[in-house]
Structures are given as structure tokens and as C-alpha cells.
Amino acid sequence: MRYVLFIKESCPYCVEAKKLLEEKEQDLKIVSFEPDQENILTEIKNAYDWPTVPMIFQIDDEKKINFIGGYSDLTALDI
């Protein structure tokens, strides 16, 4: 299982999501958006009808991508 996190470095929930996955020794990829990339992040959030970051995706062994949600959705998973 692999995780992809779309984050902003200034977001405390993003920091906690990254920390949780690292503590659980999960394979993860971080995509960090800078302030000048806000328009790109907004398009991604609109595509998933998701208002905030982090946006957390799970990729299984068959390369199927599952949108998990945010930090509280991640903590609800049994990782």
C-alpha cells in the first residue's frame, strides 16, 4: 500500500498526517503546494469536491487509487 498526500507545509493537519504515516512506516509520497500554486491546488480540490488539505490518496498493489479524505479520515483507518 502506498499513500500520496497533497499538502501545504503551513497546515497543521498536513503535518500530522505526514507524521502519522511516517510513524506507521508507510510508503508515502508528499506533494507540497507553494502559495503561488494555489490555483492548481484549487482545481484538484474542486475535482474531488474537497475543500481542504491534506488530500490523502491510497494506492493499492494493483495501482487502484482510492481517495481517503483528510487527516480525520486517515486516523479512522486501521493502518
Beta strands, then each sheet from edge to edge (+ up, - down):
strand 1: 2-7
strand 2: 27-32
strand 3: 55-59
strand 4: 65-69
sheet 1: 2+ 1+ 3- 4+
end
